[in-house]
Amino acid sequence: MKKAKPVVVFLFLIMAWVSVASIEYELVRWLGILFNLFISVFALSVLLGALLRAPEGYEDENGFHIGALAGAVLP
């Protein structure tokens, strides 16, 4: 099962990329490049907002931890 999971994830990503590319092509063909530019800038601003609101965390030998040691000093 450990070998099958990366293959399934890879195939899913390929299918998602092809789907987005075909939708993007149709949008550009029908609505023009300005609409596509507007949507791209809007999507990047939404991602930036999500990244700026994300809680801080740290990573050690036990994995990644979010907000567990907000005020503590790591050794």
C-alpha positions, 0 to 999 in steps of 0.5 A, spaced: 500 500 500 505 504 501 507 504 493 500 505 491 499 511 495 504 516 491 502 513 484 494 514 486 496 521 488 501 522 482 495 520 477 490 525 481 495 531 480 495 529 473 488 529 472 487 535 476 492 539 472 489 537 465 482 539 468 484 546 470 488 547 463 482 545 459 478 550 463 483 555 463 484 554 455 476 555 454 476 561 459 481 564 455 478 562 448 471 565 450 472 571 455 479 573 453 486 574 456 484 580 461 478 576 465 484 570 465 489 575 468 483 578 473 482 571 476 489 569 476 490 575 481 484 574 485 486 567 486 493 569 488 491 574 493 486 569 496 492 564 497 496 570 500 491 572 505 490 564 507 498 564 508 498 570 512 493 568 517 496 561 518 498 560 525 506 559 526 509 552 528 515 549 528 518 542 526 523 538 530 525 531 530 518 529 532 514 532 526 511 539 525 507 542 531 502 548 530 502 553 536 504 548 541 510 552 543 507 559 542 511 563 547 516 558 549 524 558 547 526 552 543 532 548 546 
